[in-house]
Amino acid sequence: MAKQRAPVGPCRMARPIPAGSRPPRSKVCPMKFRFVHAADLHLDTPFAGVGRTDESVAAALRDASLDAWDALVDCTLREQAALLLLAGDVYDGPDRGLRAQMRLLSGLRRLVDHGVRVVMVHGNHDPLGTGWSAVRTWPAGVTVCGSDAVESTVVERDGQRLATVHGVSYARADEGRNLARLFRRGPGPGLQVGVLHCNVGADPDHAAYAPCGLEDLRAGGMDYWALGHVHRRRSVLAGDPCFACYPGTLQGRSLAAGELGAKGALVVDCDDAYGVIAPPRFVALDRVRFVPLELDVAPWPDVAAATQGVVDALAGMRADPEYTGRALVVRVVLRGVPAADPAWQAAAAELCAQVQEGVAGWTPFVWCESVQVRLRSVVDRAAIAGRGDFAAELMAHVASLVAEPAALQALLGAIDSGLPAGIAAVAREVGAPPPSASALLEEAEAHCLRLLLAEGAAT
């Protein structure tokens, strides 16, 4: 028996049916069906934030988004889905490459040849009508929603209506309207689905395009909202009265927080007769996975031992069934208290190069994007606290901030807003998750204590 995948949201039905109230199936509609929901394909994405790689890795990264699209098509056919929904940002930008367009077209033809209907909308990365298009006519069975108004598409099987899908595309990248308010449940039987590229609840990690709130989604009367734009997989409504889900991006693109971990699509089982939607289940379809790896240096006596230790850790990660068949791009962070070896602080770049040599030739590849050293020296905190000097006052102040999270967050916000570009914005730009307040405080305290202790020793 196949292993049951964990649902995205709580196991609740969109419309619970009271016991004994269901009519005989033969007298209503004997048909069940399934659909697949994906978003943010970013076909032919350039992977600009990954940094320098060797040619074989670079080639695999260039193909990753297209290979993930092929995997999505295979998944849709394997699941015998009646419908595929693509919720925006199909392309990475308005300048759509020819190979991305042809790969998309090829996959769509495979789907419609097997009777799968496809409904897609365009988002802020690929607004409708921008850029050059090599495709003038889409295959019958593919609906690309326009940008002037919400368009509705009826999906049928054997003459019976399964669903009505409502969707709208962006006309321009900086769409500021609340498009969710344009959606209204349509007449007729079957499931009602909204397809929308939007920012629900002002997610701070994504631009406020087509902003809306949960109340707007509930008011639309949909049974399911197929959302796009947010690259983290999450459910914003899990039944009562509808499901509203972000599947996340189809293929991670960097080591930024929203791009980490498993990426793929959602598969949703439906019963058109009773209006019941099962909790969506996630299917991983990414070809290259971006993963952070934190390691404690305590077991290693020196930098040379650390090199082999990191390689062994990567080999262990690669053996995990979660990563089977997938290439890995890994950022290694070394933490802890090292042995007394002055080479540690200057070893990061060379250590990364040595690790890359150690994993060369692995198939699928493992690429060590960088090694970051976040080590701290052994400090006799009790002795410092009893000295009554500036170092003791520093430690006391840090302890007070730790005890008051609101004060710590306010301090971090003041520092962030005072910089030419905020800490979080810089982190996103270089493809790194923004550091937490506690992590920043820990590193700042350790750095200041090192300087103060070194100055005291010199005098």
C-alpha positions in Angstrom: 0.0 0.0 0.0 1.3 3.4 -0.9 2.4 5.6 2.0 -0.1 8.3 2.8 1.4 11.8 2.4 0.8 14.4 5.1 -1.9 16.9 4.2 -1.1 20.6 3.9 -3.8 21.7 6.4 -5.9 20.1 9.1 -8.0 17.1 8.0 -11.3 18.9 7.5 -13.8 18.8 4.8 -14.9 22.0 3.0 -18.6 21.0 3.4 -19.2 18.3 6.1 -22.1 16.1 5.2 -24.4 15.0 8.1 -24.6 11.3 8.6 -27.4 9.6 6.7 -28.1 12.7 4.5 -26.2 11.7 1.4 -28.5 10.6 -1.4 -27.8 7.4 -3.3 -24.7 8.0 -5.5 -26.4 6.4 -8.5 -29.1 9.0 -8.4 -26.8 12.1 -8.1 -23.4 11.9 -9.7 -21.2 8.9 -9.5 -18.1 10.8 -10.5 -15.1 11.6 -8.4 -12.2 13.5 -9.7 -8.8 14.9 -8.9 -6.9 18.1 -9.7 -3.3 19.3 -9.4 -2.4 22.8 -8.2 1.0 24.3 -9.0 2.3 27.9 -9.1 5.5 29.9 -9.6 7.2 27.7 -12.1 9.6 30.4 -13.1 10.6 28.5 -16.2 14.2 29.0 -17.3 15.1 30.9 -14.2 18.7 32.0 -14.2 19.6 31.0 -10.6 21.6 34.2 -10.3 22.0 33.9 -6.5 23.8 30.6 -6.4 27.2 31.9 -7.2 30.0 30.4 -9.3 29.7 26.7 -10.1 31.5 24.3 -12.4 29.9 23.8 -15.9 28.1 20.5 -15.1 26.4 22.1 -12.1 25.6 25.2 -14.0 24.0 23.2 -16.8 21.9 21.2 -14.3 20.7 24.4 -12.6 19.7 25.9 -16.0 17.6 22.9 -16.7 16.1 22.4 -13.2 13.0 24.5 -13.6 12.2 22.9 -17.0 12.8 19.4 -15.7 10.5 20.2 -12.7 7.8 21.2 -15.2 8.2 17.8 -17.0 7.9 16.1 -13.6 4.7 18.1 -12.9 3.2 16.9 -16.2 4.2 13.3 -15.4 2.7 13.7 -11.9 -0.6 15.0 -13.3 -0.9 12.1 -15.7 0.2 9.5 -13.1 -2.5 10.9 -10.7 -5.1 10.6 -13.5 -6.1 14.2 -12.7 -8.9 15.8 -14.7 -7.5 19.3 -14.3 -4.2 21.2 -13.8 -4.2 24.7 -12.3 -1.2 27.0 -12.8 -1.5 30.0 -10.5 0.9 32.5 -12.0 4.6 33.3 -12.7 4.8 30.5 -15.2 7.8 32.3 -16.7 10.5 34.0 -14.7 10.2 37.3 -16.5 8.5 39.2 -19.4 11.5 38.2 -21.7 10.4 34.6 -22.2 13.0 32.4 -23.6 12.2 30.2 -26.6 13.2 27.0 -25.0 10.9 27.7 -22.0 8.0 28.4 -24.2 8.5 25.3 -26.3 9.0 23.1 -23.2 5.8 24.5 -21.7 3.9 23.9 -25.0 5.2 20.4 -25.3 4.0 19.5 -21.8 0.6 21.1 -22.3 0.1 19.1 -25.5 0.9 15.9 -23.6 -1.7 16.8 -21.0 -4.6 17.6 -23.3 -3.8 14.6 -25.4 -4.6 12.6 -22.3 -7.8 14.5 -21.6 -6.5 16.9 -18.9 -7.9 20.4 -18.8 -5.4 23.2 -18.0 -6.3 26.6 -16.6 -3.5 29.1 -16.0 -3.1 32.7 -15.0 -0.1 35.1 -15.3 1.4 36.9 -12.3 3.8 39.7 -11.6 6.8 38.1 -13.2 5.0 37.3 -16.5 2.1 39.8 -16.8 -0.2 39.1 -19.7 0.7 40.8 -23.0 4.3 41.6 -22.0 7.3 40.1 -23.7 7.6 38.2 -26.9 5.5 35.0 -27.3 6.4 32.2 -29.7 3.0 30.6 -29.0 0.0 32.3 -30.7 -2.5 29.4 -30.2 -2.7 27.2 -27.2 -3.9 23.5 -27.5 -7.6 22.9 -27.2 -8.3 22.3 -23.5 -5.8 25.0 -22.3 -7.4 28.2 -20.9 -5.2 31.2 -20.3 -7.3 33.7 -18.3 -7.3 37.3 -19.4 -6.6 40.4 -17.4 -9.7 42.5 -18.0 -12.0 40.5 -15.8 -12.4 37.2 -14.0 -12.9 34.5 -16.6 -14.9 31.3 -15.8 -14.1 27.9 -17.4 -16.4 24.9 -17.1 -14.7 21.5 -16.7 -16.7 18.5 -17.8 -16.2 14.8 -18.1 -18.6 12.6 -20.1 -21.1 15.5 -20.3 -21.2 16.1 -16.6 -19.8 19.2 -15.0 -17.0 18.6 -12.6 -16.0 22.1 -11.7 -16.1 25.8 -12.7 -12.7 27.5 -12.5 -12.5 31.2 -12.2 -9.2 33.1 -12.8 -7.7 36.4 -13.8 -4.2 37.3 -14.9 -2.1 40.4 -14.2 -2.0 43.0 -16.9 1.1 44.6 -15.5 3.8 43.6 -13.0 2.8 46.1 -10.2 -0.8 45.0 -9.8 -2.1 46.8 -6.8 -5.8 46.0 -7.0 -7.5 43.6 -4.6 -8.4 41.1 -7.3 -9.9 38.6 -4.9 -13.0 41.0 -4.6 -13.7 40.4 -8.3 -14.5 36.7 -7.7 -18.0 35.4 -7.2 -19.4 31.9 -7.1 -21.0 30.9 -10.4 -24.3 29.1 -11.1 -24.5 25.4 -11.8 -23.4 22.2 -10.0 -19.8 21.1 -9.3 -16.8 22.4 -7.6 -16.1 26.2 -7.7 -12.3 27.1 -7.8 -10.6 30.4 -7.9 -7.1 30.8 -9.4 -5.3 33.9 -8.2 -1.7 35.2 -7.9 -1.8 37.3 -4.8 -0.5 38.2 -1.4 -2.9 37.1 1.3 -2.5 38.8 4.7 0.4 41.1 3.7 3.2 38.4 3.7 6.3 40.6 4.4 8.6 38.3 2.4 6.8 39.0 -0.9 5.7 42.2 -2.7 2.2 43.4 -2.0 0.8 42.5 -5.4 -3.0 41.9 -5.6 -3.2 42.2 -1.8 -6.2 40.7 -0.1 -7.4 39.3 3.2 -9.0 36.1 4.4 -12.4 37.8 4.5 -12.0 38.5 0.8 -11.4 34.9 0.0 -14.3 33.7 2.1 -16.6 36.2 0.5 -15.9 34.9 -3.0 -17.8 31.7 -2.4 -15.2 29.3 -3.7 -14.7 25.8 -2.5 -10.9 26.0 -3.2 -8.6 28.9 -3.9 -5.5 27.9 -6.0 -3.1 30.6 -5.0 0.3 31.7 -6.2 3.1 34.2 -5.5 4.3 33.0 -2.0 7.1 30.5 -2.5 6.6 28.8 0.8 4.0 26.0 0.8 1.2 26.8 3.2 -2.5 26.7 3.7 -4.2 30.0 4.6 -7.7 28.4 4.9 -8.3 24.8 5.7 -12.0 24.3 5.3 -15.0 26.1 6.8 -16.0 27.2 4.3 -13.1 26.6 1.8 -9.5 25.6 1.3 -7.0 28.3 0.2 -3.5 27.1 -0.4 -0.1 28.1 -1.7 1.7 25.1 -3.2 5.0 27.1 -3.1 7.3 27.3 -6.0 7.8 24.3 -8.2 11.6 24.4 -8.1 13.7 26.2 -5.5 16.0 28.8 -6.9 18.4 29.9 -4.2 19.2 29.5 -0.5 16.8 32.3 0.5 14.4 31.2 3.2 11.4 30.8 0.9 13.3 28.7 -1.6 14.6 26.0 0.9 13.5 22.5 1.2 11.1 20.3 -0.8 9.2 22.0 -3.6 6.4 20.7 -5.8 2.6 20.7 -6.2 -0.6 19.9 -4.4 -2.9 17.1 -5.4 -6.6 17.5 -4.4 -9.3 14.8 -4.4 -12.9 15.9 -4.9 -16.3 14.4 -4.8 -18.5 16.5 -7.1 -21.7 14.8 -6.0 -21.4 16.0 -2.4 -19.1 19.0 -2.7 -16.4 17.3 -0.5 -12.7 18.2 -0.9 -10.1 16.1 0.8 -7.1 17.9 2.4 -4.5 18.6 -0.3 -1.5 16.4 -0.3 1.9 17.6 -1.3 4.0 15.9 -4.0 7.7 16.8 -4.3 8.8 17.5 -7.9 11.9 19.6 -7.6 15.1 18.4 -9.4 17.6 20.4 -7.3 17.0 21.0 -3.6 18.5 23.9 -1.7 19.4 23.0 1.9 21.2 24.7 4.8 23.4 22.4 6.9 24.5 23.5 10.4 27.3 21.4 12.0 29.0 21.6 15.4 32.8 21.7 15.1 33.4 20.3 18.6 34.1 16.7 17.4 36.9 17.9 15.1 40.4 18.7 16.4 41.4 20.9 13.5 40.4 22.3 10.1 41.6 19.2 8.2 39.3 17.0 10.3 36.4 19.4 9.6 36.8 19.0 5.9 36.3 15.2 6.1 33.5 15.8 8.7 31.6 18.0 6.3 32.0 15.6 3.4 30.7 12.7 5.6 27.7 14.8 6.7 26.9 15.5 3.1 27.1 11.8 2.3 24.7 11.1 5.1 22.3 13.7 3.9 22.5 12.3 0.4 21.5 8.8 1.7 18.3 10.2 3.2 15.3 8.9 1.2 14.0 12.5 1.2 16.7 13.4 -1.2 16.9 10.3 -3.4 17.4 11.2 -7.0 17.8 14.9 -6.3 20.8 17.1 -6.7 21.6 19.2 -3.6 23.0 22.8 -3.2 24.1 23.2 0.4 25.2 26.1 2.5 27.3 24.8 5.4 27.4 26.8 8.7 30.0 25.7 11.3 29.1 26.6 14.9 30.4 25.9 18.3 33.7 26.2 20.2 36.7 25.0 18.2 40.0 23.7 19.4 42.7 26.3 19.8 43.6 26.6 16.1 44.0 30.1 14.7 43.3 28.8 11.2 39.6 28.4 11.8 38.5 32.0 11.3 40.3 32.3 8.0 39.5 28.8 6.8 36.0 29.2 5.3 36.8 29.7 1.6 39.6 27.1 1.5 37.5 24.7 3.5 34.6 25.1 1.0 37.0 24.4 -1.9 38.3 21.2 -0.2 34.7 20.0 0.5 33.8 20.6 -3.2 36.8 18.4 -4.2 35.6 15.7 -1.7 32.1 15.5 -3.3 33.2 15.9 -6.9 31.7 13.2 -9.2 28.7 12.4 -7.0 25.6 11.7 -9.1 23.2 13.5 -8.6 25.6 16.3 -7.8 26.1 17.9 -4.4 27.4 21.4 -4.6 28.7 23.1 -1.5 27.7 26.7 -2.1 29.7 28.1 0.8 31.1 27.3 4.2 30.3 30.0 6.8 32.3 29.9 10.1 30.3 31.1 13.1 32.6 30.0 16.0 33.0 31.4 19.4 35.9 31.2 21.9 35.6 29.8 25.4 34.9 32.7 27.7 34.7 32.5 31.5 31.4 34.4 31.7 31.3 34.1 35.5 34.7 35.7 35.9 33.8 38.5 33.5 30.5 39.2 35.3 32.3 39.6 38.6 34.8 42.2 37.3 32.4 45.1 37.3 33.9 46.6 34.1 32.5 47.5 30.7 32.6 43.9 29.6 30.5 42.9 32.6 28.0 45.7 31.8 27.8 44.5 28.2 26.9 41.0 29.3 24.3 42.2 31.8 22.7 44.4 29.1 22.6 41.4 26.6 20.9 39.3 29.3 18.3 42.0 29.9 17.5 42.0 26.1 17.2 38.2 26.0 14.7 38.4 28.9 12.6 41.1 27.0 12.0 39.8 23.4 10.0 43.0 22.5 13.0 45.2 23.5 15.3 43.1 21.5 13.1 43.2 18.4 12.8 47.0 18.8 16.5 47.3 18.9 17.0 45.2 15.8 14.3 47.1 14.0 16.0 50.4 14.9 19.4 49.1 13.6 17.7 47.7 10.4 15.9 50.9 9.6 19.1 53.0 10.1 21.0 51.1 7.4 21.1 52.1 3.7 19.5 48.7 3.0 17.9 46.8 5.8 19.3 43.6 7.2 16.4 41.5 5.9 16.5 43.2 2.4 20.3 42.5 2.1 19.7 38.9 3.2 17.1 38.4 0.5 19.4 40.0 -2.1 22.3 37.7 -1.4 20.0 34.6 -1.1 20.2 34.1 2.6 17.5 33.9 5.3 17.5 37.1 7.4 19.2 36.4 10.7 17.1 36.1 13.8 17.3 38.7 16.5 18.8 36.2 19.0 21.4 35.0 16.5 22.5 38.6 15.7 22.7 39.3 19.5 24.8 36.2 20.2 27.3 37.0 17.4 27.5 40.7 18.4 28.1 39.9 22.1 30.8 37.3 21.2 32.5 39.7 18.8 32.5 42.5 21.4 33.8 40.3 24.2 36.7 39.1 21.9 37.7 42.7 21.2 37.4 43.7 24.9 39.4 40.7 26.2 42.0 41.2 23.5 42.4 44.9 24.4 42.6 44.0 28.1 45.4 41.5 27.4 47.3 44.0 25.3 47.3 46.5 28.1 
